[in-house]
Amino acid sequence: MTTVATPDTTLADAVLDVCRRAKAASRPLRVATRATKDAALQAIADALEAATDRIVAANGRDLDRGRAEGTSEHLLDRLALDPARIAAIAAAVREVAALPDPVGEVVRGSTLPNGLRLRQVRVPMGVLGVVYEARPNVTVDVAVLALKSGNAVVLRGGSAALESNTVLVEVVRGALESAGLPADAVTSIDEHGRDGVGVLLTARGLVDLLVPRGGADLIQRVVREATVPVIETGVGNCHVYVDASADLRQAVEVVLNAKTSRPSVCNAAETVLVHSALAADFLPTLLSALHGAGVVLHADERAAQAARAAGVPAQAVTEADWAAEFHGLEIAVGVVDSVQDAVEHIGRWSSAHTEAVLATDVRVSDYFCAAVDSAVVAVNASTRFTDGGEFGLGAEVGISTQKLHARGPMGLGELTTTTWQVLGDGHVRV
C-alpha cells in the first residue's frame, strides 16, 4: 500500500533536510583555519557591497508590504536597509574577520601528579538555529559570527523581512562557495513559515543550540516548545536610576540618550527612577526635557506632581507600563526614596537586560552593581551601550538574559563550547 505524504510531513521533511545539510556543512567548518574563515568573511563583505542595489530593491518590497499591512514605525525602522546601512553591515563583517578566532583557545590547563596534561579548549557548537523578526541586518550578523566561530547556522528571519533575507542569504551563500566553504553553512527556512519553526525547535541531534531574538511572544514560544537547548535572549525593559548624588547635568543627557537616541531597540530605557530628594527641583527639569523630545510620560503620583510643576502632561502609570517594552517614545517615571527601593522596583519589573545607575557616591553605585541581577549594569552611562559592536565583539547574536553558558551580548566566544583534551604517554588508570 502506498503512503501519500501529508503536507505537514512534507514540510517537516523539507526543514529537517535543511538541518541535515547544515550538519554536514558544520564538519568542514569545525576544522577550517582562521585564514580560510577570514577570507570567506572578506568575500561576504565584498559581495554585500556589490549587491547593494539588489538588496535595497528587495528591502523596498518588504517595506511597501509592511506599510500596506499597517506595520508600526518602530518595526519599519528595524526593517529598513539603505546603502549606508548596508555599508555599515559590510564594515561590521570585516571587523569580525579582524577579531581573534576563539576556536582552539585554551580556557585552562594543568599537569596532574601522574604526568597527564589537561587542556580545556574552545570548540564550535556545531549547528545553530536562530529565530528572529524584522531585522535583516541580523541575518548577516548571525551568519558571520557563526562562520567565524566554526558553526553552521539555520536562519528563520520572519515574514516581514522575507524579500530582504532571501537576497542576503543568497549573497552570503554565493560568497562562501567562492571562498571554498560549503554554501550550506548558512541556510534559511523562511519559505516554510511559522510551521517550519516548530520543526526546527524539535530538530534535536541536528541542531545543537537555538537562539530566539525578538518579541516576548516569539521568545516564549521557542522556550516553551523547543527540545533543542535554548539560550534565551530577553525583552529589553531597561531602567535608569538617578540617585540623589548624581551629576544632574549628566543625568539629563544620559536619560535622553537612553530613551530617545533609538527608542525601538532593546537597549533603550523604558523606566526612569528618580530619588525623592530630586523630585522638587531636578525632576521637573528632566520631565520637561523628555516631553520636549516628544516622549509620552507615564508617571507615578510623585512624578505626576513634578510634571504638573513643569507644566507638562503625564498619564497615570499602570502595572502594564512598569512591565512594558514600549518600542517608542514613551517612558515610565517613578520616584523612590533610596537606592534599595530602586533595586527592589527593578527586581520586580525588569527583564534582566540592562540597568543604569547615575551617582557620584561610589557606595550607591557599588551597591547597585552588586544588588541588581541583570545581564548588564552601567554606572553613569547610557543603557544604549549594551551592544556587541559597542562592546568590541564585532556584532552579536543577541543579548542573553539567562544565566547558563552566556549572559549579555553574545559574540564569538559565546558561540563555542569546550572540549577537555587529555594528553598522555601510555597512561593507564589503576
C-alpha positions as CSV (number, residue, x, y, z in Angstrom):
1,M,0.0,0.0,0.0
2,T,1.4,3.4,-1.0
3,T,1.5,6.1,1.7
4,V,0.8,9.6,0.5
5,A,2.8,12.2,2.4
6,T,0.7,14.8,4.1
7,P,1.6,18.5,3.7
8,D,2.8,18.5,7.3
9,T,5.1,15.6,6.6
10,T,6.4,17.2,3.5
11,L,7.2,20.4,5.4
12,A,8.8,18.6,8.2
13,D,11.0,16.6,5.8
14,A,12.0,19.8,4.0
15,V,13.0,21.6,7.2
16,L,14.9,18.5,8.5
17,D,16.7,18.2,5.2
18,V,17.9,21.8,5.6
19,C,19.1,20.9,9.1
20,R,20.9,17.8,7.8
21,R,22.7,19.8,5.1
22,A,23.7,22.3,7.8
23,K,25.0,19.5,9.9
24,A,27.1,18.1,7.1
25,A,28.4,21.6,6.4
26,S,29.4,22.1,10.0
27,R,32.0,19.3,9.8
28,P,34.5,21.0,7.4
29,L,33.8,24.3,9.3
30,R,34.9,22.7,12.5
31,V,38.5,22.2,11.2
32,A,38.7,25.3,9.0
33,T,41.7,27.5,9.6
34,R,41.3,31.1,10.7
35,A,42.7,32.2,7.3
36,T,40.1,30.3,5.4
37,K,37.2,31.6,7.6
38,D,38.5,35.2,7.4
39,A,38.8,35.0,3.6
40,A,35.2,33.9,3.5
41,L,34.2,36.8,5.6
42,Q,36.0,39.3,3.4
43,A,34.3,37.7,0.4
44,I,30.9,38.2,2.1
45,A,31.6,41.9,2.8
46,D,32.7,42.5,-0.8
47,A,29.6,40.6,-2.1
48,L,27.2,42.6,0.1
49,E,28.6,45.9,-1.2
50,A,28.4,44.6,-4.8
51,A,24.8,43.6,-4.3
52,T,23.7,46.9,-2.6
53,D,21.2,47.8,-5.3
54,R,19.6,44.3,-5.3
55,I,19.4,44.3,-1.5
56,V,17.8,47.8,-1.3
57,A,15.3,46.8,-4.0
58,A,14.3,43.6,-2.1
59,N,14.1,45.6,1.1
60,G,11.9,48.2,-0.6
61,R,9.4,45.4,-1.4
62,D,9.3,44.4,2.3
63,L,8.8,48.0,3.4
64,D,6.0,48.5,0.9
65,R,4.2,45.4,2.1
66,G,4.8,46.4,5.7
67,R,3.2,49.8,5.2
68,A,0.3,48.3,3.4
69,E,-0.3,45.9,6.4
70,G,-0.1,48.7,8.9
71,T,3.3,47.8,10.4
72,S,4.4,50.2,13.1
73,E,7.0,52.8,12.5
74,H,9.5,51.3,15.0
75,L,9.3,47.9,13.2
76,L,9.7,49.6,9.8
77,D,12.8,51.3,11.2
78,R,14.3,48.0,12.2
79,L,13.4,46.5,8.9
80,A,14.8,49.3,6.7
81,L,18.0,48.9,4.7
82,D,19.7,51.6,2.6
83,P,23.1,51.9,1.1
84,A,24.6,53.5,4.2
85,R,23.2,50.7,6.4
86,I,24.5,48.0,4.0
87,A,27.9,49.6,4.0
88,A,27.9,49.6,7.8
89,I,26.9,45.9,7.8
90,A,29.8,45.1,5.4
91,A,32.2,47.1,7.7
92,A,30.9,45.0,10.7
93,V,31.7,41.8,8.7
94,R,35.3,43.0,8.2
95,E,35.5,43.8,11.9
96,V,34.5,40.3,12.8
97,A,37.2,39.0,10.4
98,A,39.8,41.0,12.3
99,L,38.8,39.6,15.6
100,P,40.8,36.7,17.2
101,D,39.5,33.2,16.4
102,P,38.0,31.7,19.5
103,V,38.3,28.1,18.3
104,G,41.3,26.4,19.9
105,E,41.7,28.9,22.7
106,V,42.9,27.2,25.9
107,V,40.5,28.1,28.7
108,R,42.5,26.4,31.4
109,G,45.0,23.6,31.7
110,S,47.2,21.8,34.2
111,T,49.5,18.8,34.6
112,L,48.4,16.1,37.0
113,P,50.7,14.4,39.5
114,N,50.8,11.3,37.3
115,G,52.1,13.4,34.3
116,L,48.8,13.6,32.3
117,R,48.4,17.0,30.8
118,L,44.9,18.5,30.7
119,R,43.6,21.3,28.4
120,Q,40.1,22.7,28.2
121,V,39.8,24.3,24.7
122,R,37.1,26.2,22.9
123,V,35.4,24.3,20.0
124,P,32.4,25.1,17.8
125,M,28.9,24.4,18.9
126,G,28.1,22.7,15.6
127,V,24.8,23.9,14.2
128,L,23.0,27.0,15.4
129,G,19.3,27.7,14.9
130,V,18.4,31.4,15.1
131,V,14.8,32.7,15.0
132,Y,14.3,36.4,14.8
133,E,11.9,39.1,13.5
134,A,12.0,42.0,11.1
135,R,15.8,42.6,11.4
136,P,17.6,41.8,8.1
137,N,20.9,43.0,9.5
138,V,20.7,40.2,12.0
139,T,20.8,37.7,9.0
140,V,24.4,38.9,8.2
141,D,25.5,39.4,11.9
142,V,24.5,35.9,12.8
143,A,25.9,34.3,9.7
144,V,29.3,35.8,10.1
145,L,29.6,35.2,13.8
146,A,28.6,31.6,13.3
147,L,31.2,31.2,10.5
148,K,34.0,32.8,12.4
149,S,33.3,30.5,15.4
150,G,33.2,27.4,13.1
151,N,29.5,26.9,13.2
152,A,26.8,26.3,10.6
153,V,23.6,28.2,11.0
154,V,19.9,27.7,10.1
155,L,18.1,31.0,10.0
156,R,14.4,31.9,10.3
157,G,14.0,35.7,9.8
158,G,10.3,36.1,9.7
159,S,7.8,37.1,7.0
160,A,8.3,40.9,7.5
161,A,11.8,40.7,6.0
162,L,11.3,37.8,3.6
163,E,12.4,39.5,0.4
164,S,15.4,41.1,2.1
165,N,16.6,37.9,3.9
166,T,16.2,35.8,0.8
167,V,18.6,38.0,-1.1
168,L,21.0,38.4,1.8
169,V,21.2,34.6,2.3
170,E,21.8,34.1,-1.4
171,V,24.6,36.7,-1.4
172,V,26.3,35.1,1.6
173,R,26.0,31.5,0.2
174,G,27.5,32.6,-3.1
175,A,30.4,34.3,-1.3
176,L,31.0,31.1,0.8
177,E,31.2,29.0,-2.3
178,S,33.6,31.4,-3.9
179,A,35.8,31.1,-0.8
180,G,35.8,27.3,-0.9
181,L,33.5,26.7,2.1
182,P,30.1,24.9,1.8
183,A,27.2,27.1,1.0
184,D,25.0,25.1,3.3
185,A,26.9,26.6,6.3
186,V,24.3,29.3,6.0
187,T,20.7,28.2,5.3
188,S,17.2,29.5,5.8
189,I,13.8,28.0,6.5
190,D,11.9,31.3,5.8
191,E,10.0,29.7,3.0
192,H,8.4,27.2,5.4
193,G,6.9,29.9,7.6
194,R,5.7,29.6,11.2
195,D,5.1,25.8,10.9
196,G,8.7,25.4,9.8
197,V,9.9,26.9,13.1
198,G,8.0,24.2,15.0
199,V,10.1,21.6,13.2
200,L,13.3,23.5,13.8
201,L,12.6,23.7,17.5
202,T,12.5,19.9,17.8
203,A,15.4,19.0,15.5
204,R,17.4,17.6,18.4
205,G,20.5,15.8,17.1
206,L,20.7,18.0,14.1
207,V,20.6,21.5,15.7
208,D,22.9,22.0,18.7
209,L,21.7,25.3,20.0
210,L,18.7,27.6,19.5
211,V,18.7,31.4,20.0
212,P,15.4,33.3,19.7
213,R,15.7,37.1,19.1
214,G,12.6,39.2,19.0
215,G,9.5,40.0,21.0
216,A,8.2,38.3,24.1
217,D,5.8,36.1,22.2
218,L,8.5,34.7,19.9
219,I,10.9,34.1,22.7
220,Q,8.4,32.3,24.9
221,R,7.2,30.1,22.0
222,V,10.8,28.9,21.5
223,V,11.4,28.4,25.2
224,R,8.1,26.6,25.6
225,E,8.2,24.3,22.6
226,A,11.9,23.6,22.0
227,T,13.5,20.2,22.7
228,V,16.8,21.6,21.4
229,P,18.8,23.5,24.0
230,V,17.9,27.3,24.1
231,I,19.8,30.4,25.1
232,E,17.0,32.9,25.9
233,T,17.5,36.4,24.7
234,G,15.3,38.9,26.6
235,V,12.9,41.6,26.1
236,G,14.5,45.0,26.9
237,N,12.7,46.6,29.8
238,C,15.7,48.6,30.9
239,H,15.9,51.1,33.8
240,V,17.8,54.2,34.7
241,Y,18.0,55.1,38.4
242,V,19.0,58.8,39.1
243,D,20.5,58.9,42.7
244,A,20.5,62.0,44.9
245,S,24.3,62.2,44.4
246,A,24.0,62.2,40.5
247,D,25.7,64.8,38.4
248,L,22.4,66.4,37.3
249,R,23.7,67.9,34.0
250,Q,25.0,64.5,33.0
251,A,21.8,62.8,34.2
252,V,19.6,64.7,31.8
253,E,21.9,63.9,28.9
254,V,22.1,60.2,29.8
255,V,18.4,59.7,30.3
256,L,17.6,61.5,27.0
257,N,20.2,59.3,25.2
258,A,18.9,56.1,26.8
259,K,15.3,56.9,25.8
260,T,15.4,58.9,22.6
261,S,18.6,58.0,20.6
262,R,16.8,54.9,19.1
263,P,13.7,54.1,21.1
264,S,12.8,51.0,19.1
265,V,15.7,48.9,20.2
266,C,16.0,46.5,23.2
267,N,18.7,48.6,25.0
268,A,16.5,51.7,25.1
269,A,15.4,52.8,28.6
270,E,11.8,52.2,29.4
271,T,11.7,53.3,33.0
272,V,13.5,56.1,34.9
273,L,13.5,56.1,38.7
274,V,14.5,59.3,40.5
275,H,15.5,59.7,44.1
276,S,12.9,61.7,46.1
277,A,15.5,64.3,47.1
278,L,15.5,65.4,43.5
279,A,11.7,65.3,43.0
280,A,11.1,69.0,43.6
281,D,14.0,70.7,41.8
282,F,15.5,68.2,39.3
283,L,12.7,66.0,38.2
284,P,10.6,68.8,36.6
285,T,13.6,69.7,34.5
286,L,14.1,66.1,33.4
287,L,10.4,65.7,32.6
288,S,10.4,68.9,30.6
289,A,13.4,67.7,28.6
290,L,11.7,64.3,27.9
291,H,8.5,66.0,26.9
292,G,10.4,68.4,24.6
293,A,11.9,65.4,22.9
294,G,8.4,64.0,22.2
295,V,8.4,61.4,24.9
296,V,5.0,60.4,26.4
297,L,5.3,60.2,30.2
298,H,3.6,57.5,32.4
299,A,4.1,58.9,35.9
300,D,3.5,57.6,39.4
301,E,1.9,60.0,41.9
302,R,5.0,61.9,43.0
303,A,6.4,62.1,39.4
304,A,3.0,63.4,38.3
305,Q,3.3,66.3,40.8
306,A,6.7,67.1,39.2
307,A,5.1,67.0,35.8
308,R,2.4,69.5,36.9
309,A,5.1,71.7,38.3
310,A,6.9,71.6,35.0
311,G,3.6,72.2,33.1
312,V,4.0,69.0,31.0
313,P,1.3,66.3,30.5
314,A,1.7,62.9,32.1
315,Q,-0.5,59.9,32.2
316,A,-1.0,57.8,35.4
317,V,1.4,54.9,35.3
318,T,-0.1,51.4,35.4
319,E,1.4,48.0,36.2
320,A,1.4,47.3,32.4
321,D,3.5,50.4,31.9
322,W,6.1,49.3,34.5
323,A,6.3,45.9,32.7
324,A,6.3,47.4,29.2
325,E,8.9,47.5,26.4
326,F,7.4,50.5,24.7
327,H,9.4,50.3,21.4
328,G,8.8,54.0,21.0
329,L,8.9,57.5,22.6
330,E,7.2,56.5,25.9
331,I,8.7,56.1,29.3
332,A,7.5,55.2,32.8
333,V,8.7,57.5,35.6
334,G,8.8,56.8,39.3
335,V,10.1,58.4,42.5
336,V,11.9,56.3,45.1
337,D,13.3,57.0,48.5
338,S,16.6,55.1,48.3
339,V,18.8,53.0,46.0
340,Q,17.4,50.0,47.9
341,D,13.9,51.0,46.8
342,A,15.2,51.4,43.2
343,V,16.7,47.9,43.2
344,E,13.5,46.4,44.6
345,H,11.5,48.0,41.9
346,I,13.9,46.8,39.2
347,G,13.9,43.3,40.7
348,R,10.1,43.2,40.3
349,W,9.7,44.7,36.8
350,S,13.0,44.3,34.9
351,S,13.5,41.8,32.1
352,A,17.1,41.4,33.3
353,H,18.6,43.1,30.2
354,T,20.4,46.4,31.2
355,E,20.0,48.8,34.2
356,A,21.9,52.0,34.8
357,V,22.7,54.0,37.9
358,L,23.7,57.7,37.8
359,A,25.5,58.5,41.0
360,T,28.7,60.1,42.2
361,D,28.5,58.3,45.6
362,V,30.5,55.1,45.0
363,R,28.7,53.4,47.9
364,V,25.5,53.8,45.9
365,S,26.9,52.6,42.6
366,D,28.7,49.7,44.2
367,Y,25.5,48.6,46.0
368,F,23.5,48.9,42.7
369,C,26.1,46.8,40.8
370,A,26.1,44.1,43.4
371,A,22.3,44.0,44.1
372,V,20.9,44.3,40.6
373,D,20.6,40.9,38.9
374,S,20.7,41.8,35.2
375,A,22.9,40.9,32.3
376,V,24.5,44.3,32.1
377,V,24.8,47.1,34.8
378,A,26.0,50.6,33.7
379,V,27.4,53.3,36.0
380,N,27.0,56.9,34.8
381,A,26.4,55.7,31.3
382,S,23.5,55.1,28.9
383,T,21.8,51.7,28.6
384,R,22.3,52.1,24.9
385,F,25.9,50.8,25.1
386,T,24.7,47.2,25.6
387,D,25.5,46.0,22.1
388,G,28.0,43.6,20.6
389,G,29.6,46.2,18.4
390,E,29.9,48.7,21.3
391,F,31.5,46.0,23.5
392,G,34.1,45.3,20.8
393,L,32.6,41.9,19.8
394,G,32.1,43.0,16.2
395,A,28.4,42.0,16.2
396,E,26.1,39.9,18.3
397,V,23.6,37.1,18.0
398,G,21.5,38.6,20.7
399,I,21.6,39.8,24.3
400,S,21.3,36.8,26.6
401,T,19.3,37.5,29.7
402,Q,19.5,33.9,31.1
403,K,22.4,32.6,33.3
404,L,23.6,29.4,31.7
405,H,26.7,29.5,29.5
406,A,26.3,33.0,28.1
407,R,24.9,36.3,29.5
408,G,24.8,39.7,27.9
409,P,25.9,40.4,24.3
410,M,26.6,37.1,22.6
411,G,29.7,37.3,20.4
412,L,32.2,34.7,19.1
413,G,33.2,33.2,22.4
414,E,29.5,32.6,23.4
415,L,29.0,30.5,20.2
416,T,31.6,28.0,21.3
417,T,31.6,25.2,23.9
418,T,34.6,23.4,25.2
419,T,36.4,20.0,24.9
420,W,38.8,18.6,27.5
421,Q,41.9,17.2,25.9
422,V,43.8,14.6,27.9
423,L,47.4,14.3,26.8
424,G,49.3,11.2,28.0
425,D,52.2,8.9,27.2
426,G,50.7,5.5,27.5
427,H,49.0,6.3,30.8
428,V,46.6,3.7,32.2
429,R,44.3,4.2,35.2
430,V,45.0,1.9,38.2
